[in-house]
Amino acid sequence: MERSRRFRHIGLFEVCNTLLMLAVCFLTLYPMWFVFVNSLNSPQQASLGTVNWFPKELSLASYSVVFNDKTMMNGFYITTLRTVVGTATHVLFTAIIAYGLSKSNLIGRKAYMKIALVTMLFSGGLIPSFILMTKLGLYDSFWVFIIPSMYTFFNMVIFMSFFRTIPDSLEESAKVDGASDYGVLFRIVLPNSMAVIATISLFSAVYHWNDYYQGVIYIRSQNLLPLQTMLYKIIAENSMSFMQQQAMAQFGARLPGNSIKFASMMVATLPILVVYPFIQRYLVKGVMIGAIKG
């Protein structure tokens, strides 16, 4: 009886809202499913471009070509190393700056905040940035992925808002025991800020993993190209000849370019999708606590 009464109270808005959300979910998930299915299809089926809900002829030939390509695997290594190092340095550096600026007694705090705000609203543009990276010796260097992204104003504000929720009594007791400012930060503040650390780590890791633009602009050495930049060149420039030659040597037949593209997309996308659910539960908690109590 109670269940039937519940269904009676469901109005037109709930029905339309549910149908709209289902449509949005379908439009969001289907392109990934299409790529996944065609990456597992046989090369002949993938080249047809037909819509299939499940692989018609299961084949791992495209994945074999991708994983046997040394250039692609080197790009995977560069992207993984960049994500790990870039995320760790970004969280550490941003947390240190945010902790200092969260103190109201910091001399020149308002001036620092205004200067930092300008960096979020305005940028120098591509040419000045390219000249700066060249002058700093970062052009065609792995550190061009790390150093420019060590700090962002938006993430610093999230850190600051969260740090202000930590009781001052904890820091005062630590200083009475002889702890320095860095000791308070690393022993008291950061261990109690795991939610916001996970949130900022997720933001930074997704950025580093998905970014291809810096590799296009600042990297010329093939050994330093990230996986996403290589994928961009494969799709945009249709540079499949070398990998197709490998396929001919391995399978005795020329694999269609679409088949290799689909497999490359999945290799570049799946790792971050696997990691995301483990950190996603901290995302809303970390942002909302800082926003509400800040």
Secondary structure, 3 states (H helix, E strand, C coil): CHHHHHHHCCCHHHHHHHHHHHHHHHHHHHHHHHHHHHHHECHHHHHHCCCCCCCCCECCHHHHHHHHCHHHHHHHHHHHHHHHHHHHHHHHHHHHHHHHHCCCCCCCHHHHHHHHHHHHHCCCCHHHHHHHHHHCCCCCCHHHCCHHHCCCHHHHHHHHHHHCCCCHHHHHHHHHCCCCHHHHHHHHHHHHCHHHHHHHHHHHHHHHHHCCHHHHHHCCCHHHCCHHHHHHHHHHHCCCHHHHHHHHHHHCCCCCHHHHHHHHHHHHHHHHHHHHHHHHHHHHHHHHHHHHHC
